């Protein structure tokens, strides 16, 4: 059984590893949807999930990994993000 994890920046539900681990920090996995690299975009470059999300939205929410993996059939970034935010994730008040 494959367990997948959700990107805390854009809500993409296809991460292979947990984005962060309390012992080792960021996973260094890159989200195929928004391009956030855990342990680099945040720790090294200083982005928060919210600030990365805002820039991704401003760029039109493109699929960030076209050279690695084709856009999934039926992928809807607006729906992905709305579903993620509707679950209470991605809050800036917590």
N, C-alpha and C positions, 0 to 999 in steps of 0.2 A: 504494500500500500504506500503510495506517495503522499506525503504531507507537503503542502505548499504554504507559504507565508505571504502576508499582505505588505506591500510597500507602504510605509507610513507617510510618504510624501504624496503619492498619487492614487493609492488604493489598488494598484495592480495586484491581483491575487495569485501570481505565479512565481514568487521568489522560491528558490531551492533551499536556501538557508535562512534562519532567523536573521533579521537585519543587524541586530546587536546582541552581544552576549555579555553578561555582567563580568565575566572573568577576562575575556579577550578583546572586548570592544567591538568595532565594526567588522562585518563579515567580509568586506571587500567585494561582495557581489554587486553587480551593476543591474539596476532595474531596467528591464527591456523596454518598459513603457516610457518612463520619464528620464532615464539616464542617471539617476542618483546612485553614487557609489558609496556604500556604507563604510565608514572609516576614512574616506577621502573627502567626499563632498562636505561632510559635516566636520570631522575632526581636523582635517588639514586645510580645507578651504573656508570653513566657518559658516556654512549654510545651516539653517534650521530646516526642518521638514516644511514648515510653513513658507519660508522665504523661497525655497526651491520650487515648491508648488506654485507660488505666485508667478515666478519666472516662467515655469512650464506653461501655465495658463496664458500668460502674456504672449508666448511664442505660438499659441494656437493648439496646445496639447498634442504635439506630434508624437508618433511612435518613434522612439529614439534609437531603435536598433535595426533599422532597415537593412544595413549591411551584414547583420548577424542572423537575424530571424525576420522573416516576412511578417507584415502586419497580420494578426490573426483574423480570419474571416469573421465579419460581423463585429469587430472590435469597435466599441463606442466609448471614447475617453470621457465624454461628458457624463454618460451613464455610470461608468466605472467610478468616477470621482463622486458623483451624487450618491451612489450606493454606499461608498466608503464614509462620506460625511454624514449620511443619514443614520449610520450605526453609532454615531458619537465619536468616531475616530477623527483625527486631524484637528481636534479642538485646540484653540489657542488659549483657553481660559483654565486649563488644568495644569 
